[in-house]
């Protein structure tokens, strides 16, 4: 088990699955707000990067929780759709 997987497992053990889902939602909302503020020059790029790091960690944890293979298959399917969309324009 990697170090990050140990952190994911410990987070689940301490706070539970539902709390991790809620945390992911909260982190995404904070990134959305940061991007809006960044577009209006109210915050700097580093604050956006910090929020992006939080979201990236939560995406990693959710991916680990739901199954990396399942998520990878879904990504590949989405990429096929995106390529088709780009080719049609």
ChimeraX commands (.cxc) that place a marker at each C-alpha (Angstrom):
marker #1 position 0.00,0.00,0.00 radius 0.5
marker #1 position 1.31,3.43,-0.92 radius 0.5
marker #1 position 1.58,6.31,1.52 radius 0.5
marker #1 position -1.36,8.12,-0.05 radius 0.5
marker #1 position -3.51,4.98,0.13 radius 0.5
marker #1 position -2.70,4.79,3.82 radius 0.5
marker #1 position -3.95,8.36,4.23 radius 0.5
marker #1 position -7.13,7.51,2.28 radius 0.5
marker #1 position -7.75,4.44,4.44 radius 0.5
marker #1 position -7.11,6.39,7.66 radius 0.5
marker #1 position -9.47,9.17,6.53 radius 0.5
marker #1 position -12.23,6.66,5.89 radius 0.5
marker #1 position -11.62,4.95,9.21 radius 0.5
marker #1 position -11.74,8.22,11.12 radius 0.5
marker #1 position -14.58,10.10,9.40 radius 0.5
marker #1 position -16.47,7.51,7.36 radius 0.5
marker #1 position -17.66,7.29,3.80 radius 0.5
marker #1 position -20.48,9.85,4.00 radius 0.5
marker #1 position -18.19,12.48,5.47 radius 0.5
marker #1 position -15.71,11.93,2.65 radius 0.5
marker #1 position -18.45,12.45,0.07 radius 0.5
marker #1 position -19.45,15.64,1.85 radius 0.5
marker #1 position -15.82,16.78,2.00 radius 0.5
marker #1 position -15.45,16.22,-1.75 radius 0.5
marker #1 position -18.51,18.39,-2.39 radius 0.5
marker #1 position -17.15,21.11,-0.09 radius 0.5
marker #1 position -13.73,21.10,-1.75 radius 0.5
marker #1 position -15.31,21.33,-5.22 radius 0.5
marker #1 position -17.42,24.27,-4.07 radius 0.5
marker #1 position -14.34,26.03,-2.73 radius 0.5
marker #1 position -12.56,25.54,-6.05 radius 0.5
marker #1 position -15.57,26.92,-7.91 radius 0.5
marker #1 position -15.60,30.00,-5.67 radius 0.5
marker #1 position -11.84,30.44,-6.05 radius 0.5
marker #1 position -12.09,30.31,-9.84 radius 0.5
marker #1 position -14.85,32.91,-9.81 radius 0.5
marker #1 position -12.76,35.19,-7.57 radius 0.5
marker #1 position -9.66,34.61,-9.69 radius 0.5
marker #1 position -11.51,35.64,-12.85 radius 0.5
marker #1 position -12.40,38.91,-11.10 radius 0.5
marker #1 position -8.81,39.46,-9.90 radius 0.5
marker #1 position -9.85,39.14,-6.25 radius 0.5
marker #1 position -7.41,36.34,-5.44 radius 0.5
marker #1 position -4.11,35.14,-6.82 radius 0.5
marker #1 position -3.23,32.05,-8.76 radius 0.5
marker #1 position -1.67,30.39,-5.71 radius 0.5
marker #1 position -5.04,30.30,-3.94 radius 0.5
marker #1 position -6.56,28.58,-6.97 radius 0.5
marker #1 position -3.69,26.09,-6.95 radius 0.5
marker #1 position -4.28,25.37,-3.25 radius 0.5
marker #1 position -7.97,24.69,-3.87 radius 0.5
marker #1 position -7.12,22.57,-6.90 radius 0.5
marker #1 position -4.78,20.51,-4.71 radius 0.5
marker #1 position -7.61,19.89,-2.22 radius 0.5
marker #1 position -9.94,18.77,-5.02 radius 0.5
marker #1 position -7.23,16.59,-6.54 radius 0.5
marker #1 position -6.75,14.81,-3.22 radius 0.5
marker #1 position -10.48,14.24,-2.86 radius 0.5
marker #1 position -10.74,12.96,-6.43 radius 0.5
marker #1 position -7.90,10.58,-5.62 radius 0.5
marker #1 position -9.71,9.36,-2.54 radius 0.5
marker #1 position -13.03,8.93,-4.34 radius 0.5
marker #1 position -11.25,7.08,-7.15 radius 0.5
marker #1 position -9.64,4.79,-4.59 radius 0.5
marker #1 position -12.99,4.27,-2.84 radius 0.5
marker #1 position -14.98,3.51,-5.99 radius 0.5
marker #1 position -12.32,1.55,-7.86 radius 0.5
marker #1 position -9.48,2.84,-9.98 radius 0.5
marker #1 position -10.26,0.42,-12.82 radius 0.5
marker #1 position -13.87,1.60,-13.01 radius 0.5
marker #1 position -12.85,5.24,-13.05 radius 0.5
marker #1 position -10.17,4.61,-15.68 radius 0.5
marker #1 position -12.71,2.88,-17.95 radius 0.5
marker #1 position -15.09,5.81,-17.57 radius 0.5
marker #1 position -12.28,8.25,-18.41 radius 0.5
marker #1 position -11.42,6.30,-21.54 radius 0.5
marker #1 position -15.08,6.35,-22.63 radius 0.5
marker #1 position -15.27,10.10,-22.03 radius 0.5
marker #1 position -12.09,10.64,-24.03 radius 0.5
marker #1 position -13.57,8.77,-27.00 radius 0.5
marker #1 position -16.63,11.06,-26.86 radius 0.5
marker #1 position -14.44,14.15,-26.58 radius 0.5
marker #1 position -12.30,13.10,-29.55 radius 0.5
marker #1 position -15.44,12.56,-31.65 radius 0.5
marker #1 position -16.75,15.96,-30.64 radius 0.5
marker #1 position -13.46,17.63,-31.57 radius 0.5
marker #1 position -13.31,15.86,-34.91 radius 0.5
marker #1 position -16.87,16.89,-35.80 radius 0.5
marker #1 position -16.15,20.60,-35.46 radius 0.5
marker link #1:1,2 radius 0.2
marker link #1:2,3 radius 0.2
marker link #1:3,4 radius 0.2
marker link #1:4,5 radius 0.2
marker link #1:5,6 radius 0.2
marker link #1:6,7 radius 0.2
marker link #1:7,8 radius 0.2
marker link #1:8,9 radius 0.2
marker link #1:9,10 radius 0.2
marker link #1:10,11 radius 0.2
marker link #1:11,12 radius 0.2
marker link #1:12,13 radius 0.2
marker link #1:13,14 radius 0.2
marker link #1:14,15 radius 0.2
marker link #1:15,16 radius 0.2
marker link #1:16,17 radius 0.2
marker link #1:17,18 radius 0.2
marker link #1:18,19 radius 0.2
marker link #1:19,20 radius 0.2
marker link #1:20,21 radius 0.2
marker link #1:21,22 radius 0.2
marker link #1:22,23 radius 0.2
marker link #1:23,24 radius 0.2
marker link #1:24,25 radius 0.2
marker link #1:25,26 radius 0.2
marker link #1:26,27 radius 0.2
marker link #1:27,28 radius 0.2
marker link #1:28,29 radius 0.2
marker link #1:29,30 radius 0.2
marker link #1:30,31 radius 0.2
marker link #1:31,32 radius 0.2
marker link #1:32,33 radius 0.2
marker link #1:33,34 radius 0.2
marker link #1:34,35 radius 0.2
marker link #1:35,36 radius 0.2
marker link #1:36,37 radius 0.2
marker link #1:37,38 radius 0.2
marker link #1:38,39 radius 0.2
marker link #1:39,40 radius 0.2
marker link #1:40,41 radius 0.2
marker link #1:41,42 radius 0.2
marker link #1:42,43 radius 0.2
marker link #1:43,44 radius 0.2
marker link #1:44,45 radius 0.2
marker link #1:45,46 radius 0.2
marker link #1:46,47 radius 0.2
marker link #1:47,48 radius 0.2
marker link #1:48,49 radius 0.2
marker link #1:49,50 radius 0.2
marker link #1:50,51 radius 0.2
marker link #1:51,52 radius 0.2
marker link #1:52,53 radius 0.2
marker link #1:53,54 radius 0.2
marker link #1:54,55 radius 0.2
marker link #1:55,56 radius 0.2
marker link #1:56,57 radius 0.2
marker link #1:57,58 radius 0.2
marker link #1:58,59 radius 0.2
marker link #1:59,60 radius 0.2
marker link #1:60,61 radius 0.2
marker link #1:61,62 radius 0.2
marker link #1:62,63 radius 0.2
marker link #1:63,64 radius 0.2
marker link #1:64,65 radius 0.2
marker link #1:65,66 radius 0.2
marker link #1:66,67 radius 0.2
marker link #1:67,68 radius 0.2
marker link #1:68,69 radius 0.2
marker link #1:69,70 radius 0.2
marker link #1:70,71 radius 0.2
marker link #1:71,72 radius 0.2
marker link #1:72,73 radius 0.2
marker link #1:73,74 radius 0.2
marker link #1:74,75 radius 0.2
marker link #1:75,76 radius 0.2
marker link #1:76,77 radius 0.2
marker link #1:77,78 radius 0.2
marker link #1:78,79 radius 0.2
marker link #1:79,80 radius 0.2
marker link #1:80,81 radius 0.2
marker link #1:81,82 radius 0.2
marker link #1:82,83 radius 0.2
marker link #1:83,84 radius 0.2
marker link #1:84,85 radius 0.2
marker link #1:85,86 radius 0.2
marker link #1:86,87 radius 0.2
marker link #1:87,88 radius 0.2
marker link #1:88,89 radius 0.2
view
